Amino acid sequence: MLPNVAELQLLFAQLNYLHFDGEIPTYRIAYNARFSNLAGRTTYKPPTIELSPKHLDGKPDELRETLLHEMIHAWLYAKGANPGHTAAFKKKMRELGLRSIYHDLGTARPFNESVKRYILRCEKCTMEVLRKRKPPANLMCARCRKSLSVFEVVEMREIVPAAAASRTSR
């Protein structure tokens, strides 16, 4: 169970005074359900820290570590230093006992299945685009001006790796 936004704001304040001597200005803490390949993000104008509910639900230690990670970015920015994953960033991570700048995102499934039913593919430049609605006939590739092939997605099923499939067929 994820803490609500008010509890996140309180956690932010506690960690700010415990680990950063209150040097981080107020940030809005929020969840962003659209994150699929990141656990958290910091923006400076407006000052916001966004966390992925999909990757952090049921993982209180990961949530705390991700919030601390994003708070280091905010702290460095407040000090006028480069807020990237610099040597200063990594030094502060070690001080806080954080392991890595990378998050183990695991294999969290999307909250909502895709509603996109059509794949448009250019055979020349291999560009692919997903669409909800059936595209008009004679559609051209924006990159190379060749006609696009249209495929309709008719079935969604999980693909089992070949090694696992051969073990189950015995």
DSSP file (Angstrom, degrees, kcal/mol; ACC not computed):
  #  RESIDUE AA STRUCTURE BP1 BP2  ACC     N-H-->O    O-->H-N    N-H-->O    O-->H-N    TCO  KAPPA ALPHA  PHI   PSI    X-CA   Y-CA   Z-CA
    1    1 A M              0   0    0      0, 0.0     0, 0.0     0, 0.0     0, 0.0   0.000 360.0 360.0 360.0 129.5    0.0    0.0    0.0
    2    2 A L        -     0   0    0      1,-0.1     2,-0.1    55,-0.1    55,-0.1  -0.581 360.0-113.2 -83.1 143.3    1.4    3.4   -1.0
    3    3 A P        -     0   0    0      0, 0.0    -1,-0.1     0, 0.0     5,-0.0  -0.434  38.1-109.0 -67.8 151.1    1.4    6.3    1.4
    4    4 A N     >  -     0   0    0      1,-0.1     4,-2.0    -2,-0.1     3,-0.2  -0.236  34.5 -96.4 -75.3 173.9   -0.9    9.2    0.3
    5    5 A V  H  > S+     0   0    0      1,-0.2     4,-2.3     2,-0.2     5,-0.2   0.851 124.0  54.9 -63.2 -36.3    0.5   12.5   -0.9
    6    6 A A  H  > S+     0   0    0      1,-0.2     4,-2.0     2,-0.2    -1,-0.2   0.906 108.8  48.5 -63.4 -41.1    0.2   14.1    2.5
    7    7 A E  H  > S+     0   0    0      2,-0.2     4,-2.5     1,-0.2    -2,-0.2   0.870 109.7  52.8 -66.4 -36.0    2.2   11.3    4.1
    8    8 A L  H  X S+     0   0    0     -4,-2.0     4,-2.7     2,-0.2    -2,-0.2   0.912 107.7  50.9 -63.5 -42.2    4.8   11.7    1.3
    9    9 A Q  H  X S+     0   0    0     -4,-2.3     4,-2.2     2,-0.2    -2,-0.2   0.903 111.3  48.4 -62.0 -40.7    5.1   15.5    2.0
   10   10 A L  H  X S+     0   0    0     -4,-2.0     4,-2.5     2,-0.2    -2,-0.2   0.911 111.1  49.6 -65.3 -42.9    5.6   14.7    5.7
   11   11 A L  H  X S+     0   0    0     -4,-2.5     4,-2.8     2,-0.2     5,-0.3   0.907 109.3  52.9 -61.4 -41.9    8.3   12.1    4.8
   12   12 A F  H  X S+     0   0    0     -4,-2.7     4,-2.4     1,-0.2    -2,-0.2   0.938 110.4  47.2 -57.3 -48.3   10.0   14.6    2.5
   13   13 A A  H  X S+     0   0    0     -4,-2.2     4,-2.0     2,-0.2     5,-0.2   0.910 112.9  48.8 -62.2 -43.3   10.1   17.1    5.4
   14   14 A Q  H  X S+     0   0    0     -4,-2.5     4,-2.2     1,-0.2    -2,-0.2   0.938 114.3  44.3 -62.8 -47.4   11.4   14.6    7.9
   15   15 A L  H  X>S+     0   0    0     -4,-2.8     4,-2.7     1,-0.2     5,-0.6   0.852 109.5  58.1 -66.4 -34.0   14.2   13.4    5.5
   16   16 A N  H  X5S+     0   0    0     -4,-2.4     6,-2.4    -5,-0.3     4,-1.6   0.930 113.6  37.0 -61.0 -46.8   15.0   17.0    4.6
   17   17 A Y  H  <5S+     0   0    0     -4,-2.0     4,-0.4     4,-0.3    -2,-0.2   0.823 119.4  49.1 -77.1 -30.6   15.8   17.9    8.2
   18   18 A L  H  <5S+     0   0    0     -4,-2.2    -2,-0.2    -5,-0.2    -3,-0.2   0.914 129.9  14.5 -73.9 -43.6   17.4   14.5    9.0
   19   19 A H  H  <5S+     0   0    0     -4,-2.7    -3,-0.2    -5,-0.2    -2,-0.2   0.636 134.7  35.0-110.1 -17.6   19.8   14.2    6.1
   20   20 A F  S ><<S-     0   0    0     -4,-1.6     3,-2.0    -5,-0.6    -3,-0.2   0.247  96.7-118.6-124.9  11.8   20.0   17.7    4.5
   21   21 A D  T 3  S-     0   0    0     -4,-0.4    -4,-0.3     1,-0.3    -5,-0.1   0.787  70.6 -66.6  53.4  30.9   19.7   20.1    7.5
   22   22 A G  T 3  S+     0   0    0     -6,-2.4    -1,-0.3    -7,-0.1    -5,-0.2   0.674 100.9 133.4  70.0  18.1   16.5   21.5    6.0
   23   23 A E    <   +     0   0    0     -3,-2.0    -2,-0.1    -7,-0.4    -1,-0.1   0.638  43.6  89.6 -77.9 -14.4   18.4   23.0    3.0
   24   24 A I  S    S-     0   0    0     -8,-0.1     3,-0.1     1,-0.0    51,-0.1  -0.722  77.8-132.2 -85.2 125.6   16.0   21.7    0.4
   25   25 A P        -     0   0    0      0, 0.0     2,-0.1     0, 0.0    53,-0.1  -0.183  46.3 -65.3 -66.5 170.8   13.2   24.2   -0.3
   26   26 A T        -     0   0    0      1,-0.0     2,-0.4    22,-0.0   -13,-0.0  -0.360  56.4-172.3 -62.8 130.7    9.6   23.0   -0.4
   27   27 A Y        -     0   0    0     -3,-0.1     2,-0.5    -2,-0.1    21,-0.2  -0.940  26.2-120.5-120.2 145.1    8.9   20.6   -3.3
   28   28 A R  E     -a   48   0A   0     19,-2.5    21,-2.9    -2,-0.4     2,-0.5  -0.760  28.2-152.1 -82.0 129.1    5.5   19.2   -4.3
   29   29 A I  E     +a   49   0A   0     -2,-0.5     2,-0.3    19,-0.2    21,-0.2  -0.901  26.7 158.1-105.9 130.7    5.6   15.4   -4.0
   30   30 A A  E     -a   50   0A   0     19,-2.4    21,-2.3    -2,-0.5     2,-0.3  -0.953  39.1-114.7-146.7 162.0    3.3   13.5   -6.3
   31   31 A Y  E     -a   51   0A   0     -2,-0.3     2,-0.4    19,-0.2    21,-0.2  -0.786  20.3-162.1 -95.7 146.3    2.7   10.2   -8.0
   32   32 A N    >   -     0   0    0     19,-2.7     3,-1.3    -2,-0.3    22,-0.2  -0.902   6.0-171.8-130.7 103.7    2.9    9.9  -11.8
   33   33 A A  T 3  S+     0   0    0     -2,-0.4    78,-0.3     1,-0.3    -1,-0.1   0.593  78.5  72.4 -72.0 -10.6    1.2    6.7  -13.0
   34   34 A R  T 3   +     0   0    0     76,-0.1    -1,-0.3    77,-0.1     2,-0.2   0.666  68.6 110.3 -79.1 -15.0    2.5    7.3  -16.6
   35   35 A F    <   +     0   0    0     -3,-1.3    19,-0.2     1,-0.2    20,-0.1  -0.418  30.7 159.0 -64.3 124.8    6.1    6.4  -15.6
   36   36 A S  S    S+     0   0    0     -2,-0.2    -1,-0.2    18,-0.1    72,-0.1   0.636  74.8  27.9-116.7 -25.4    7.0    3.1  -17.3
   37   37 A N  S    S+     0   0    0      1,-0.1     2,-0.3     0, 0.0    68,-0.1   0.151 114.1  57.6-127.1  20.7   10.8    3.2  -17.3
   38   38 A L        -     0   0    0      1,-0.1    17,-0.2    67,-0.1     3,-0.1  -0.995  56.5-153.4-147.3 150.7   11.7    5.4  -14.3
   39   39 A A  S    S-     0   0    0     -2,-0.3    13,-2.6     1,-0.3     2,-0.3   0.724  79.7  -0.3 -92.5 -24.9   11.0    5.2  -10.6
   40   40 A G  E     -B   51   0A   0     11,-0.2     2,-0.3    -9,-0.0    -1,-0.3  -0.991  55.1-163.0-160.3 162.9   11.2    8.9   -9.9
   41   41 A R  E     -B   50   0A   0      9,-2.3     9,-3.0    -2,-0.3     2,-0.5  -0.989   8.7-150.5-152.7 143.1   11.9   12.3  -11.4
   42   42 A T  E     -B   49   0A   0     -2,-0.3     2,-0.4     7,-0.2     7,-0.2  -0.962  10.6-173.8-115.7 130.8   12.8   15.8  -10.1
   43   43 A T  E   > -B   48   0A   0      5,-2.9     5,-2.4    -2,-0.5    -2,-0.0  -0.948  11.3-159.6-118.7 147.0   11.8   19.0  -11.9
   44   44 A Y  E   5S+B   47   0A   0     -2,-0.4    -1,-0.1     1,-0.3     5,-0.0   0.731  72.7  68.1-100.9 -26.0   13.0   22.4  -10.6
   45   45 A K  T   5S+     0   0    0      1,-0.6    -1,-0.3     3,-0.1     0, 0.0  -0.859 119.7  17.3-135.8 100.7   10.5   24.8  -12.1
   46   46 A P  T   5S-     0   0    0      0, 0.0     2,-0.8     0, 0.0    -1,-0.6   0.587 110.0-120.9 -74.6 152.5    8.0   24.2  -10.6
   47   47 A P  E   5 + B   0  44A   0      0, 0.0   -19,-2.5     0, 0.0     2,-0.4  -0.481  54.2 151.2 -68.0 107.0    9.8   22.3   -7.8
   48   48 A T  E   < -aB  28  43A   0     -5,-2.4    -5,-2.9    -2,-0.8     2,-0.5  -0.997  36.5-159.8-141.6 139.7    8.3   18.8   -8.0
   49   49 A I  E     -aB  29  42A   0    -21,-2.9   -19,-2.4    -2,-0.4     2,-0.4  -0.991  18.3-165.9-117.4 122.3    9.3   15.3   -7.2
   50   50 A E  E     -aB  30  41A   0     -9,-3.0    -9,-2.3    -2,-0.5     2,-0.3  -0.893   1.1-164.3-111.5 139.6    7.3   12.6   -9.0
   51   51 A L  E     -aB  31  40A   0    -21,-2.3   -19,-2.7    -2,-0.4   -11,-0.2  -0.913  22.9-117.4-123.4 148.6    7.3    9.0   -8.0
   52   52 A S     >  -     0   0    0    -13,-2.6     4,-1.4    -2,-0.3     3,-0.2  -0.749  17.5-168.1 -87.3 112.6    6.1    5.9   -9.9
   53   53 A P  H  > S+     0   0    0      0, 0.0     4,-1.6     0, 0.0    -1,-0.2   0.840  87.1  60.9 -66.9 -29.7    3.3    4.1   -8.1
   54   54 A K  H  4 S+     0   0    0    -22,-0.2    55,-0.1     1,-0.2   -15,-0.1   0.884 112.9  34.3 -63.9 -39.8    3.6    1.2  -10.4
   55   55 A H  H  4 S+     0   0    0     -3,-0.2    -1,-0.2   -17,-0.2   -16,-0.1   0.671 124.2  41.7 -90.6 -17.9    7.3    0.5   -9.4
   56   56 A L  H >< S+     0   0    0     -4,-1.4     3,-2.0   -17,-0.1     7,-0.3   0.507  76.8 121.3-111.7  -5.6    7.1    1.4   -5.8
   57   57 A D  T 3< S+     0   0    0     -4,-1.6   -55,-0.1     1,-0.3    -5,-0.0  -0.408  88.9   6.7 -63.5 127.2    3.7    0.0   -4.6
   58   58 A G  T 3  S+     0   0    0     -2,-0.2    -1,-0.3     1,-0.1   -56,-0.1   0.578 108.8  98.4  78.0  10.0    4.3   -2.4   -1.7
   59   59 A K    <>  +     0   0    0     -3,-2.0     4,-2.4     1,-0.1     5,-0.2  -0.674  40.4 169.0-128.6  76.6    8.0   -1.6   -1.5
   60   60 A P  H  > S+     0   0    0      0, 0.0     4,-2.2     0, 0.0     5,-0.2   0.844  79.7  51.4 -61.8 -34.5    8.4    1.0    1.3
   61   61 A D  H  > S+     0   0    0      2,-0.2     4,-2.5     1,-0.2     5,-0.2   0.919 111.0  47.8 -68.1 -42.1   12.2    0.7    1.3
   62   62 A E  H  > S+     0   0    0      2,-0.2     4,-2.8     1,-0.2     5,-0.2   0.896 111.1  52.0 -62.6 -40.3   12.4    1.3   -2.4
   63   63 A L  H  X S+     0   0    0     -4,-2.4     4,-2.6    -7,-0.3    -2,-0.2   0.937 111.3  46.3 -62.6 -46.5   10.0    4.3   -2.1
   64   64 A R  H  X S+     0   0    0     -4,-2.2     4,-2.5     1,-0.2    -2,-0.2   0.919 114.6  47.5 -61.9 -44.6   12.2    5.9    0.7
   65   65 A E  H  X S+     0   0    0     -4,-2.5     4,-2.5     2,-0.2    -2,-0.2   0.894 112.5  49.0 -65.2 -39.6   15.4    5.3   -1.3
   66   66 A T  H  X S+     0   0    0     -4,-2.8     4,-2.5     2,-0.2     5,-0.2   0.915 111.6  49.1 -66.6 -42.3   13.9    6.7   -4.5
   67   67 A L  H  X S+     0   0    0     -4,-2.6     4,-2.3    -5,-0.2    -2,-0.2   0.928 112.4  48.3 -62.2 -44.3   12.6    9.8   -2.6
   68   68 A L  H  X S+     0   0    0     -4,-2.5     4,-1.9     2,-0.2    -2,-0.2   0.913 109.6  53.5 -61.4 -41.8   16.1   10.3   -1.1
   69   69 A H  H  X S+     0   0    0     -4,-2.5     4,-1.3     1,-0.2     3,-0.2   0.942 112.2  43.6 -57.2 -48.9   17.7    9.9   -4.6
   70   70 A E  H  X S+     0   0    0     -4,-2.5     4,-1.9     1,-0.2    -1,-0.2   0.842 109.7  57.3 -67.9 -32.3   15.4   12.6   -6.0
   71   71 A M  H  X S+     0   0    0     -4,-2.3     4,-2.7     1,-0.2    -1,-0.2   0.831  99.9  58.1 -67.6 -31.4   16.0   14.8   -2.9
   72   72 A I  H  X S+     0   0    0     -4,-1.9     4,-2.6    -3,-0.2     5,-0.2   0.920 105.6  50.3 -63.2 -42.3   19.8   14.6   -3.6
   73   73 A H  H  X S+     0   0    0     -4,-1.3     4,-2.2     1,-0.2    -2,-0.2   0.945 113.1  45.9 -57.5 -47.5   19.1   16.2   -7.0
   74   74 A A  H  X S+     0   0    0     -4,-1.9     4,-2.4     1,-0.2    -2,-0.2   0.878 111.8  51.9 -63.9 -39.0   17.0   18.9   -5.4
   75   75 A W  H  X S+     0   0    0     -4,-2.7     4,-1.6     2,-0.2    -1,-0.2   0.926 110.6  46.7 -64.7 -46.4   19.6   19.5   -2.7
   76   76 A L  H  <>S+     0   0    0     -4,-2.6     5,-2.5     1,-0.2     4,-0.4   0.906 112.4  50.8 -63.3 -40.8   22.4   19.9   -5.2
   77   77 A Y  H ><5S+     0   0    0     -4,-2.2     3,-1.3    -5,-0.2    -2,-0.2   0.908 108.2  52.4 -62.6 -42.0   20.2   22.3   -7.3
   78   78 A A  H 3<5S+     0   0    0     -4,-2.4    -1,-0.2     1,-0.3    -2,-0.2   0.815 108.2  51.7 -63.9 -30.3   19.4   24.4   -4.2
   79   79 A K  T 3<5S-     0   0    0     -4,-1.6    -1,-0.3    -5,-0.1    -2,-0.2   0.506 118.6-112.4 -83.3  -4.6   23.1   24.7   -3.5
   80   80 A G  T < 5S+     0   0    0     -3,-1.3    -3,-0.2    -4,-0.4     2,-0.2   0.610  76.0 129.1  83.0  12.0   23.8   25.9   -7.0
   81   81 A A  S   <S-     0   0    0     -5,-2.5    -1,-0.3    -6,-0.2    -2,-0.1  -0.493  75.1 -79.4 -94.4 167.4   25.7   22.7   -7.9
   82   82 A N        -     0   0    0     -2,-0.2     4,-0.3     1,-0.1     7,-0.1  -0.536  39.3-155.0 -64.7 120.7   25.2   20.5  -10.9
   83   83 A P        +     0   0    0      0, 0.0    -1,-0.1     0, 0.0    -6,-0.1   0.378  58.9 104.1 -84.4   7.6   22.2   18.3   -9.9
   84   84 A G  S    S-     0   0    0      1,-0.1     2,-2.1    -8,-0.1     5,-0.2  -0.004  97.2 -73.1 -75.3-173.0   23.2   15.4  -12.2
   85   85 A H  S    S+     0   0    0      4,-0.1    -1,-0.1     3,-0.1    16,-0.1  -0.407  81.8 148.9 -81.9  62.4   24.8   12.1  -11.2
   86   86 A T     >  -     0   0    0     -2,-2.1     4,-2.3    -4,-0.3     5,-0.2  -0.143  67.2 -89.6 -86.8-177.5   28.1   13.7  -10.5
   87   87 A A  H  > S+     0   0    0      1,-0.2     4,-2.2     2,-0.2     5,-0.2   0.882 129.3  53.2 -62.5 -38.5   30.8   12.8   -7.9
   88   88 A A  H  > S+     0   0    0      2,-0.2     4,-2.0     1,-0.2    -1,-0.2   0.894 108.5  50.4 -64.2 -39.1   29.1   15.1   -5.4
   89   89 A F  H  > S+     0   0    0      1,-0.2     4,-2.1     2,-0.2    -2,-0.2   0.940 112.2  46.1 -61.7 -48.3   25.8   13.3   -6.0
   90   90 A K  H  X S+     0   0    0     -4,-2.3     4,-2.2     1,-0.2    -2,-0.2   0.834 109.4  55.1 -67.6 -32.5   27.4    9.9   -5.5
   91   91 A K  H  X S+     0   0    0     -4,-2.2     4,-2.1     2,-0.2    -1,-0.2   0.928 109.4  46.6 -64.8 -44.1   29.3   11.0   -2.4
   92   92 A K  H  X S+     0   0    0     -4,-2.0     4,-1.8     2,-0.2    -2,-0.2   0.874 109.5  55.3 -66.2 -36.3   26.0   12.1   -0.8
   93   93 A M  H  X>S+     0   0    0     -4,-2.1     5,-2.6     1,-0.2     4,-0.6   0.936 107.8  48.3 -59.9 -45.9   24.4    8.8   -1.8
   94   94 A R  H ><5S+     0   0    0     -4,-2.2     3,-1.0     1,-0.2    -2,-0.2   0.905 108.7  54.1 -61.7 -40.7   27.2    6.9    0.0
   95   95 A E  H 3<5S+     0   0    0     -4,-2.1    -1,-0.2     1,-0.3    -2,-0.2   0.863 111.5  45.5 -60.0 -35.9   26.7    9.1    3.1
   96   96 A L  H 3<5S-     0   0    0     -4,-1.8    -1,-0.3    -5,-0.1    -2,-0.2   0.496 116.7-114.5 -87.4  -4.1   22.9    8.2    3.1
   97   97 A G  T <<5 +     0   0    0     -3,-1.0     2,-0.3    -4,-0.6    -3,-0.2   0.708  60.7 154.5  79.8  20.3   23.7    4.5    2.5
   98   98 A L      < -     0   0    0     -5,-2.6    -1,-0.3    -6,-0.2     3,-0.1  -0.618  34.7-149.2 -83.2 144.8   22.1    4.3   -0.9
   99   99 A R        -     0   0    0     -2,-0.3     2,-0.3     1,-0.2    -1,-0.1   0.929  61.8  -3.6 -82.4 -49.1   23.4    1.6   -3.2
  100  100 A S        -     0   0    0      2,-0.2    -1,-0.2     1,-0.1     0, 0.0  -0.962  51.4-124.5-148.9 156.5   23.2    2.7   -6.7
  101  101 A I  S    S+     0   0    0     -2,-0.3     2,-0.3    -3,-0.1    -1,-0.1   0.628  93.8  81.9 -76.4 -12.1   22.0    5.6   -9.0
  102  102 A Y  S    S-     0   0    0      2,-0.0     2,-0.4    -3,-0.0    -2,-0.2  -0.690  73.1-141.1 -96.5 147.3   20.0    3.0  -10.9
  103  103 A H        -     0   0    0     -2,-0.3     2,-1.1     3,-0.0     3,-0.1  -0.857  16.1-126.8-104.7 139.2   16.6    1.7   -9.8
  104  104 A D        -     0   0    0     -2,-0.4    -2,-0.0     1,-0.2     0, 0.0  -0.756  28.6-177.6 -82.5 102.8   15.6   -2.0  -10.2
  105  105 A L    >   -     0   0    0     -2,-1.1     3,-1.0     1,-0.2    -1,-0.2   0.592  16.5-166.9 -82.2  -9.6   12.4   -1.4  -12.1
  106  106 A G  T 3   -     0   0    0      1,-0.2    -1,-0.2    -3,-0.1   -51,-0.0  -0.200  46.0 -55.5  60.9-149.0   11.6   -5.1  -12.2
  107  107 A T  T 3   +     0   0    0    -52,-0.0    -1,-0.2     2,-0.0     2,-0.1  -0.310  67.3 171.4-125.4  48.4    8.8   -6.3  -14.5
  108  108 A A    <   -     0   0    0     -3,-1.0   -53,-0.1   -72,-0.1     3,-0.1  -0.382  29.1-130.8 -62.9 133.3    5.9   -4.2  -13.4
  109  109 A R        -     0   0    0      1,-0.1    -1,-0.1   -55,-0.1     4,-0.0  -0.511  31.4 -92.8 -81.2 153.1    2.9   -4.6  -15.7
  110  110 A P        -     0   0    0      0, 0.0    -1,-0.1     0, 0.0     3,-0.1  -0.326  24.9-130.0 -63.4 148.6    1.2   -1.5  -17.1
  111  111 A F  S    S+     0   0    0    -78,-0.3     2,-0.4     1,-0.2   -77,-0.1   0.899  96.1  31.1 -63.5 -40.9   -1.8   -0.3  -15.1
  112  112 A N  S    S-     0   0    0     -3,-0.0    -1,-0.2     0, 0.0     3,-0.1  -0.964  86.5-122.6-123.2 133.8   -3.9   -0.1  -18.3
  113  113 A E        -     0   0    0     -2,-0.4     2,-0.1     1,-0.1    -2,-0.0  -0.407  45.1 -91.9 -67.0 150.8   -3.6   -2.4  -21.3
  114  114 A S        -     0   0    0      1,-0.1    -1,-0.1    -2,-0.1     0, 0.0  -0.380  26.4-160.0 -66.1 139.6   -2.9   -0.5  -24.5
  115  115 A V        +     0   0    0     -3,-0.1     2,-0.4    -2,-0.1    -1,-0.1   0.346  55.9 118.5 -98.4   4.3   -6.0    0.5  -26.6
  116  116 A K        +     0   0    0      1,-0.1    16,-0.3    14,-0.0    -2,-0.1  -0.581  35.0 174.2 -75.4 127.7   -3.9    0.9  -29.7
  117  117 A R        +     0   0    0     14,-1.2    36,-3.7    -2,-0.4     2,-0.4   0.537  53.1  63.3-112.3 -10.7   -5.1   -1.6  -32.3
  118  118 A Y  E     -CD 131 152B   0     13,-2.5    13,-2.4    34,-0.2     2,-0.5  -0.941  56.0-159.3-125.9 140.5   -3.1   -0.7  -35.4
  119  119 A I  E     -CD 130 151B   0     32,-3.0    32,-2.7    -2,-0.4     2,-0.5  -0.975   7.9-160.6-115.2 125.8    0.7   -0.8  -36.2
  120  120 A L  E     -CD 129 150B   0      9,-3.0     9,-2.2    -2,-0.5     2,-0.4  -0.932  16.5-176.5-105.2 125.3    1.9    1.4  -39.1
  121  121 A R  E     -CD 128 149B   0     28,-2.8    28,-3.2    -2,-0.5     2,-0.6  -0.980  23.2-147.8-131.0 133.5    5.3    0.3  -40.4
  122  122 A C     >  -     0   0    0      5,-2.4     4,-1.4    -2,-0.4    26,-0.1  -0.876   8.4-158.2 -94.2 121.9    7.6    1.6  -43.0
  123  123 A E  T  4 S+     0   0    0     -2,-0.6    -1,-0.1    24,-0.5    25,-0.1   0.733  88.1  50.9 -72.7 -21.9    9.5   -1.2  -44.7
  124  124 A K  T  4 S+     0   0    0      1,-0.1    -1,-0.1     3,-0.1    -2,-0.0   0.962 126.4  17.6 -81.9 -55.7   12.3    1.1  -45.9
  125  125 A C  T  4 S-     0   0    0      2,-0.1    -2,-0.2    21,-0.0    -1,-0.1   0.448  96.2-128.8 -99.1   0.4   13.3    3.0  -42.7
  126  126 A T     <  +     0   0    0     -4,-1.4     2,-0.2     1,-0.2    -3,-0.1   0.631  50.0 158.3  62.4  19.3   11.7    0.5  -40.2
  127  127 A M        -     0   0    0     -5,-0.1    -5,-2.4    -6,-0.0     2,-0.4  -0.519  21.6-164.2 -69.7 138.2    9.8    3.3  -38.4
  128  128 A E  E     -C  121   0B   0     -7,-0.2     2,-0.4    -2,-0.2    -7,-0.2  -0.977   9.9-176.0-127.8 143.4    6.8    2.0  -36.5
  129  129 A V  E     -C  120   0B   0     -9,-2.2    -9,-3.0    -2,-0.4     2,-0.4  -0.993  17.0-139.7-136.1 141.3    3.8    3.9  -35.0
  130  130 A L  E     -C  119   0B   0     -2,-0.4     2,-0.3   -11,-0.2   -11,-0.2  -0.826  23.0-176.9-100.8 141.7    0.9    2.7  -33.0
  131  131 A R  E     -C  118   0B   0    -13,-2.4   -13,-2.5    -2,-0.4   -14,-1.2  -0.983  28.6-151.0-137.8 147.8   -2.6    4.1  -33.6
  132  132 A K  S    S+     0   0    0     -2,-0.3     2,-0.2   -16,-0.3    -1,-0.1   0.909  84.4  52.4 -77.2 -48.2   -6.1    3.6  -32.0
  133  133 A R  S    S-     0   0    0      1,-0.1   -15,-0.1   -16,-0.1   -17,-0.0  -0.568  98.5 -95.4 -95.6 153.7   -8.1    4.3  -35.2
  134  134 A K        -     0   0    0     -2,-0.2    -1,-0.1     1,-0.1    -2,-0.1  -0.487  47.0-128.0 -65.2 126.4   -7.8    2.6  -38.6
  135  135 A P        -     0   0    0      0, 0.0     3,-0.1     0, 0.0    -1,-0.1  -0.323  26.3 -95.4 -75.6 159.5   -5.6    4.9  -40.7
  136  136 A P    >   -     0   0    0      0, 0.0     3,-0.5     0, 0.0     2,-0.0  -0.280  48.5 -92.3 -68.1 160.4   -6.6    6.1  -44.1
  137  137 A A  T 3  S+     0   0    0      1,-0.2     0, 0.0     2,-0.0     0, 0.0  -0.293 104.9  27.5 -68.8 158.0   -5.4    4.3  -47.2
  138  138 A N  T 3  S+     0   0    0      1,-0.2     2,-0.2    10,-0.1    -1,-0.2   0.845  78.5 175.0  59.1  39.8   -2.2    5.3  -49.0
  139  139 A L    <   -     0   0    0     -3,-0.5     9,-2.4     9,-0.2     2,-0.3  -0.558  17.8-144.4 -76.1 140.4   -0.5    6.7  -45.9
  140  140 A M  B     -E  147   0C   0      7,-0.2     2,-0.2    -2,-0.2     7,-0.2  -0.802  17.2-106.8-110.8 149.2    3.1    7.8  -46.5
  141  141 A C     >  -     0   0    0      5,-3.2     4,-1.5    -2,-0.3   -20,-0.0  -0.528  20.2-144.3 -69.7 133.1    6.1    7.7  -44.1
  142  142 A A  T  4 S+     0   0    0     -2,-0.2    -1,-0.1     2,-0.2    -2,-0.0   0.764  96.1  46.9 -71.1 -24.7    7.0   11.1  -42.8
  143  143 A R  T  4 S+     0   0    0      3,-0.1    -1,-0.2     1,-0.1    -2,-0.0   0.946 131.8   9.1 -81.5 -52.4   10.7   10.2  -42.9
  144  144 A C  T  4 S-     0   0    0      2,-0.1    -2,-0.2     3,-0.0     3,-0.1   0.412  90.5-123.2-117.5   1.1   11.3    8.7  -46.3
  145  145 A R     <  +     0   0    0     -4,-1.5     2,-0.2     1,-0.2    -3,-0.1   0.738  64.5 134.9  64.6  25.7    8.0    9.3  -48.1
  146  146 A K        -     0   0    0      1,-0.1    -5,-3.2    -6,-0.0    -1,-0.2  -0.672  64.4 -90.5 -97.2 159.4    7.4    5.6  -48.8
  147  147 A S  B     -E  140   0C   0     -2,-0.2   -24,-0.5    -7,-0.2     2,-0.3  -0.393  42.1-126.6 -71.9 149.1    4.0    4.0  -48.3
  148  148 A L        -     0   0    0     -9,-2.4     2,-0.4   -26,-0.1    -9,-0.2  -0.715   8.6-132.2 -97.9 144.3    3.3    2.4  -44.9
  149  149 A S  E     -D  121   0B   0    -28,-3.2   -28,-2.8    -2,-0.3     2,-0.5  -0.768  22.0-147.3 -88.8 140.6    2.1   -1.1  -44.2
  150  150 A V  E     -D  120   0B   0     -2,-0.4     2,-0.4   -30,-0.2   -30,-0.2  -0.944  14.8-174.7-115.4 129.4   -0.8   -1.3  -41.8
  151  151 A F  E     -D  119   0B   0    -32,-2.7   -32,-3.0    -2,-0.5     2,-0.5  -0.968  15.8-142.8-121.8 136.8   -1.3   -4.2  -39.3
  152  152 A E  E     -D  118   0B   0     -2,-0.4     2,-0.7   -34,-0.2   -34,-0.2  -0.858  15.2-133.6 -99.0 131.9   -4.2   -4.8  -37.1
  153  153 A V        +     0   0    0    -36,-3.7     3,-0.1    -2,-0.5    -2,-0.0  -0.752  34.7 164.6 -83.5 116.7   -3.6   -6.2  -33.6
  154  154 A V        +     0   0    0     -2,-0.7     2,-0.4     1,-0.3    -1,-0.2   0.616  58.7  31.9-110.4 -17.1   -6.1   -8.9  -33.1
  155  155 A E        -     0   0    0      2,-0.1     2,-0.5     0, 0.0    -1,-0.3  -0.997  55.9-159.1-145.7 137.9   -4.8  -10.9  -30.2
  156  156 A M        +     0   0    0     -2,-0.4     2,-0.3    -3,-0.1    -3,-0.0  -0.970  30.7 151.6-115.1 117.3   -2.8  -10.0  -27.1
  157  157 A R        -     0   0    0     -2,-0.5     2,-0.2     0, 0.0    -2,-0.1  -0.991  47.1-103.4-143.9 151.7   -1.0  -13.0  -25.5
  158  158 A E        -     0   0    0     -2,-0.3     2,-0.6     1,-0.1    -2,-0.0  -0.529  33.6-131.1 -74.5 137.5    2.1  -13.5  -23.5
  159  159 A I        -     0   0    0     -2,-0.2    -1,-0.1     0, 0.0     3,-0.0  -0.808  15.8-148.1 -93.5 124.7    5.1  -14.9  -25.4
  160  160 A V        -     0   0    0     -2,-0.6     5,-0.1     1,-0.1     0, 0.0  -0.790  25.3-110.2 -92.4 129.2    6.8  -17.8  -23.7
  161  161 A P     >  -     0   0    0      0, 0.0     4,-2.1     0, 0.0     3,-0.3  -0.231  27.4-116.8 -56.3 149.1   10.5  -18.1  -24.3
  162  162 A A  H  > S+     0   0    0      1,-0.2     4,-2.1     2,-0.2     5,-0.2   0.857 112.7  54.4 -58.7 -39.9   11.5  -21.1  -26.4
  163  163 A A  H  > S+     0   0    0      1,-0.2     4,-1.3     2,-0.2    -1,-0.2   0.901 111.1  45.1 -64.1 -40.5   13.5  -22.8  -23.7
  164  164 A A  H  > S+     0   0    0     -3,-0.3     4,-1.6     1,-0.2    -1,-0.2   0.862 111.5  53.4 -70.9 -35.5   10.6  -22.7  -21.2
  165  165 A A  H  X S+     0   0    0     -4,-2.1     4,-1.2     1,-0.2    -2,-0.2   0.878 106.7  51.7 -67.1 -37.6    8.1  -23.9  -23.9
  166  166 A S  H  < S+     0   0    0     -4,-2.1     4,-0.3     1,-0.2    -1,-0.2   0.837 108.4  52.0 -70.0 -30.9   10.3  -26.9  -24.7
  167  167 A R  H >< S+     0   0    0     -4,-1.3     3,-0.7     1,-0.2    -1,-0.2   0.869 110.6  47.3 -70.5 -36.3   10.4  -27.9  -21.0
  168  168 A T  H 3< S+     0   0    0     -4,-1.6    -1,-0.2     1,-0.2    -2,-0.2   0.709 104.2  61.1 -79.1 -18.9    6.6  -27.7  -20.7
  169  169 A S  T 3<        0   0    0     -4,-1.2    -1,-0.2     1,-0.2    -2,-0.2   0.533 360.0 360.0 -85.5  -4.8    5.9  -29.8  -23.8
  170  170 A R    <         0   0    0     -3,-0.7    -1,-0.2    -4,-0.3    -2,-0.1   0.467 360.0 360.0 -75.8 360.0    7.8  -32.9  -22.5
